[in-house]
Amino acid sequence: MNSVVLAEPIHEVSPRFWARTAGALYFFSLLAALCLEVLFPNRFDIPAGLVQITGMFFVTLILYFIFRPVNRSLSLLSAGANLGGLAVEAIRLSSHGSDIAMAFHGLFCILLGYLIWRSVFLPHILGALIAVGGLAWLTYPLTPFASYLSPYNLICSLAGEVSMFLWLLVMGVNPQRWQEQADPARRGQ
């Protein structure tokens, strides 16, 4: 009896699809959280946070998959840094929990920038932009310094992230070049 496979295995789905999914999830979680916080301040803080954290959780996993061919260890470290920041944000370990989470997220962005720079399937400028944004996120635990740099640190951070995720949403990644970098036989490994 022949069985019908309804879904393709994850490794057979186009990396362009996964990149666009990550871009869409990023914007959906950011916009949903922002709308809930702006339209209903102090009423939907917890649902807004859950939407944002859940969206970024899945974005992080997808980005690990996308950048694993570039450098498996750094991709895992990058994902671990962001998941750590999401965990700190979710449980709010201290009154400075958001600032600590931003530092983890900054490390994630810097590592992601390096992975993009080393990849052959995305423009290098995106790596530079998100790495600069990551450096700006790292200022948040240093409250006086962050206040001095405000709002420029926030603008730099968001500009780097938005440009990268907008690229992923609209363009995705080059699937042929991603496959070339993912194929160990072509890399001589």
Legacy VTK file of the C-alpha trace (Angstrom):
# vtk DataFile Version 3.0
C-alpha trace
ASCII
DATASET POLYDATA
POINTS 189 float
0.000 0.000 0.000
1.401 3.378 -0.997
1.333 6.057 1.627
0.968 9.689 0.723
3.412 12.098 2.306
1.578 15.307 3.082
4.528 17.387 4.192
8.080 17.621 2.968
10.839 16.986 5.503
12.272 20.228 6.886
15.589 19.813 5.069
13.834 19.518 1.696
11.931 22.797 1.993
13.573 25.684 0.159
15.814 27.882 2.315
14.178 30.865 0.592
10.850 29.767 2.095
12.413 29.516 5.571
14.084 32.925 5.185
10.809 34.543 4.157
9.035 32.803 7.006
11.604 34.181 9.468
11.130 37.679 8.037
7.345 37.434 8.257
7.407 36.041 11.812
9.792 38.777 12.904
7.552 41.542 11.578
4.353 39.913 12.805
5.667 39.477 16.341
7.143 42.991 16.417
4.006 44.659 15.050
1.590 42.627 17.157
3.494 43.395 20.354
3.844 47.068 19.418
0.144 47.425 18.568
-0.933 45.774 21.804
1.376 47.972 23.871
0.490 51.210 22.068
-3.251 50.698 21.596
-3.868 49.127 24.991
-1.101 50.295 27.333
-0.873 48.431 30.644
-3.756 46.139 29.668
-2.123 43.644 27.315
1.526 43.739 28.378
1.689 40.002 29.063
0.007 38.891 25.799
2.136 41.373 23.839
5.277 39.978 25.444
4.196 36.413 24.753
3.537 37.196 21.086
6.941 38.841 20.732
8.842 36.106 22.601
7.092 33.267 20.774
7.693 34.881 17.386
11.372 35.483 18.126
11.741 31.919 19.447
10.708 30.516 16.070
12.719 33.132 14.160
15.808 32.078 16.144
15.298 28.402 15.322
14.811 29.148 11.624
17.916 31.339 11.525
19.928 28.563 13.161
18.845 26.250 10.338
19.629 28.853 7.647
23.100 29.729 8.952
24.147 26.256 10.066
25.954 25.638 6.727
28.072 28.768 7.257
29.382 27.721 10.679
27.462 25.228 12.789
29.108 26.209 16.095
28.624 29.969 15.685
25.078 29.469 14.463
24.354 27.416 17.590
26.058 30.010 19.821
24.055 32.770 18.155
20.786 30.893 18.657
21.727 30.090 22.256
22.446 33.749 22.991
19.077 34.846 21.649
17.196 32.047 23.398
18.963 33.007 26.630
17.861 36.595 26.172
14.302 35.491 25.452
14.328 33.389 28.631
15.547 36.354 30.696
12.872 38.524 29.100
10.186 35.913 29.788
10.950 35.404 33.469
12.174 38.928 34.244
14.966 37.898 36.614
15.489 41.441 37.825
14.243 44.960 37.363
16.943 45.262 34.694
15.765 42.062 32.971
14.989 43.851 29.727
18.426 45.435 29.653
20.111 42.074 30.238
17.940 40.511 27.537
19.030 43.282 25.144
22.683 42.393 25.822
21.991 38.758 24.894
20.136 39.957 21.815
23.059 42.221 20.951
25.422 39.242 21.032
22.955 37.362 18.819
22.958 40.221 16.291
26.762 40.497 16.253
27.172 36.755 15.667
24.432 36.819 13.053
26.193 39.699 11.321
29.385 37.662 11.187
27.499 34.650 9.810
25.882 36.804 7.131
29.276 38.281 6.249
30.714 34.775 5.843
27.738 33.474 3.885
27.535 33.413 0.116
23.733 33.636 -0.039
23.060 37.087 1.470
24.557 40.547 0.807
27.462 41.358 3.129
26.084 44.813 3.905
23.244 43.174 5.847
25.821 41.521 8.083
27.535 44.824 8.759
24.231 46.576 9.515
22.969 43.990 11.954
26.370 43.726 13.673
26.394 47.504 14.257
22.843 47.170 15.564
24.049 44.421 17.908
26.759 46.718 19.271
24.091 49.331 19.943
21.949 46.757 21.823
24.973 46.045 24.037
24.773 49.587 25.439
21.468 48.948 27.238
22.846 47.276 30.410
25.061 50.357 30.862
22.149 52.635 31.780
23.954 56.019 31.904
25.759 55.277 28.643
22.547 54.034 27.000
20.709 57.162 28.131
23.477 59.348 26.737
23.297 57.570 23.353
19.501 57.497 23.251
17.721 57.534 20.751
20.649 56.855 18.397
21.378 53.425 19.880
17.761 52.385 19.354
17.739 53.759 15.789
20.959 51.889 14.904
19.690 48.677 16.476
16.343 48.721 14.741
17.801 49.866 11.410
20.105 46.845 11.336
17.412 44.366 12.285
14.658 45.804 10.125
16.901 45.939 7.050
17.928 42.309 7.482
14.462 40.952 8.178
12.903 43.073 5.435
15.458 41.578 3.027
14.578 38.086 4.253
10.870 38.771 3.865
11.098 40.238 0.365
14.107 38.508 -1.185
14.828 35.508 1.025
18.171 33.834 0.395
19.728 32.627 -2.835
18.801 28.907 -2.694
21.471 27.750 -5.145
24.251 29.506 -3.274
22.833 28.309 0.064
22.904 24.738 -1.261
26.494 25.186 -2.462
27.545 26.292 1.010
25.495 23.551 2.656
26.873 20.725 0.482
29.910 19.324 2.347
31.191 17.463 -0.765
31.580 20.769 -2.635
33.435 22.326 0.288
35.934 19.488 0.479
34.815 18.209 3.881
LINES 1 190
189 0 1 2 3 4 5 6 7 8 9 10 11 12 13 14 15 16 17 18 19 20 21 22 23 24 25 26 27 28 29 30 31 32 33 34 35 36 37 38 39 40 41 42 43 44 45 46 47 48 49 50 51 52 53 54 55 56 57 58 59 60 61 62 63 64 65 66 67 68 69 70 71 72 73 74 75 76 77 78 79 80 81 82 83 84 85 86 87 88 89 90 91 92 93 94 95 96 97 98 99 100 101 102 103 104 105 106 107 108 109 110 111 112 113 114 115 116 117 118 119 120 121 122 123 124 125 126 127 128 129 130 131 132 133 134 135 136 137 138 139 140 141 142 143 144 145 146 147 148 149 150 151 152 153 154 155 156 157 158 159 160 161 162 163 164 165 166 167 168 169 170 171 172 173 174 175 176 177 178 179 180 181 182 183 184 185 186 187 188
